Amino acid sequence: MTMLAVFKSRSETLGFVSLLRANGVPASAMATPKEAGVGCGLSARFEEIFFSRVRGVLARKRYGSFAGFMKKSGFGYGYV
């Protein structure tokens, strides 16, 4: 299942995607869905099987613009 790490900053998103890849998580940047309620931006997309690793990577660095995690459900996304 697809998950997103939602950020309010495009540059922090891109940095986080790079950090995930460096830690062996296949990740990409994608447009933040409107359900996130954070305006236009980018989110880091990854598969749920990597969720614990993603949380670990996130915990190692301060991201002031991190808004939360979303999971694909049906035709949209919802916060987890």
C-alpha positions in Angstrom: 0.0 0.0 0.0 1.3 3.5 -0.9 2.1 5.9 1.9 3.2 9.5 2.0 5.3 11.6 4.3 3.7 15.1 4.0 5.7 18.2 4.2 4.9 21.9 3.9 8.3 22.6 2.4 9.3 21.4 -1.1 13.0 21.6 -0.2 12.6 19.5 2.9 10.6 16.9 0.9 13.3 16.6 -1.7 16.0 16.3 1.0 13.9 13.6 2.8 13.4 11.6 -0.4 17.2 11.7 -1.0 17.8 10.6 2.6 15.3 7.7 2.3 17.0 6.5 -0.9 20.4 6.6 0.8 18.9 4.4 3.5 17.6 1.8 1.1 14.0 3.0 0.8 12.6 3.3 -2.7 11.0 6.7 -2.6 9.9 9.5 -4.9 8.4 12.9 -4.7 4.8 13.5 -5.8 2.3 16.2 -5.6 0.7 16.5 -2.1 -3.0 15.4 -2.4 -5.7 18.0 -1.5 -6.8 15.7 1.4 -3.6 16.8 3.2 -4.9 20.3 3.6 -1.4 21.9 3.5 -1.7 23.6 0.1 0.3 22.9 -2.9 3.5 21.0 -2.2 5.4 17.8 -2.5 5.2 14.7 -0.5 7.6 11.7 -0.2 6.0 8.6 -1.6 7.0 5.1 -0.4 5.5 1.7 0.2 4.0 0.7 3.6 6.5 -2.2 4.0 9.1 0.5 4.6 7.1 2.5 7.1 9.2 1.6 10.2 12.4 2.4 8.4 10.9 5.7 7.2 9.9 6.7 10.7 13.5 5.9 11.9 15.0 8.1 9.2 12.5 10.9 10.1 13.4 10.7 13.8 17.1 11.3 13.1 16.6 14.8 11.7 14.5 17.8 12.5 11.9 18.7 9.9 10.0 21.8 10.9 7.6 21.4 7.9 6.6 17.7 8.5 2.8 17.5 8.6 2.3 13.7 9.1 1.9 10.4 7.3 -0.9 9.6 4.9 -2.0 6.2 3.5 -3.9 5.5 0.3 -7.4 4.4 1.0 -9.8 3.8 -1.8 -9.7 6.7 -4.2 -7.8 9.1 -1.9 -5.5 9.5 1.0 -6.1 9.8 4.7 -3.8 10.6 7.7 -2.7 7.7 9.8 
